[in-house]
Amino acid sequence: MKKYIPLTLGLIAWGALSAVIQIQARNLFGDSIPTMAHALLFGAISGGGGVLIICLLSRRRHCPKCRTALPRFRKPSSLKQAAGGGWDCPTYHAQLDRTGAIMK
């Protein structure tokens, strides 16, 4: 996961640079709401794209009991899974934490 930190920081920097450019354009061409909307939209798309790239490129987790591959996009079944991450094994029906270990 640490190897994706530079990619994430790059996307954040790209969004920040875009916002600065848009703000400078607003200063040059006058106060316009569409310019700020474009900056916010571009920042949101860059951030969301970074999260999707990290999710899709990270390695798949497997259930430690039955070695079944866990889904990339999870649906939490408890508040603890929603807050801290985790899966339910589709075949063994065990609750796993975000590292793939069985929760007690």
Residue, then its C-alpha position, 0 to 999 in steps of 0.5 A: m500500500k505504501k507504493y501508492i502514496p506517491l501516486t495519491l500525493g501526485l493526484i492531490a498536487w494535481g488537484a491543488l495546482s488546478a485550483v490555483i490556476q483556476i483561482q488565478a484565472r478568476n483574478l485575471f478575468g473577474d469573479s465568476i462562479p463557473t471558474m470556481a465550480h470547475a476547480l472544485l469539480f476537477g479536484a473532486i474528480s482527481g481525488g475520486g480517481g486516486v481512490l479508485i486507482i488505489c483500490l483497483l491496483s492493490r492486491r486482493r485479499h483471501c480468506p485465511k481458512c478457505r483461500t477464497a478471493l475476497p471482493r474488491f468492493r466490499k459491502p460491510s455487514s457491521l458497524k465495525q466493518a464499516a468504520g474500520g474495513g473488512w469483509d465477510c467470506p462468501t464461502y466460510h462466512a467468517q468476518l474478516d478485518r481489513t488485513g484479512a485476519i478473522m475477527k473474534 
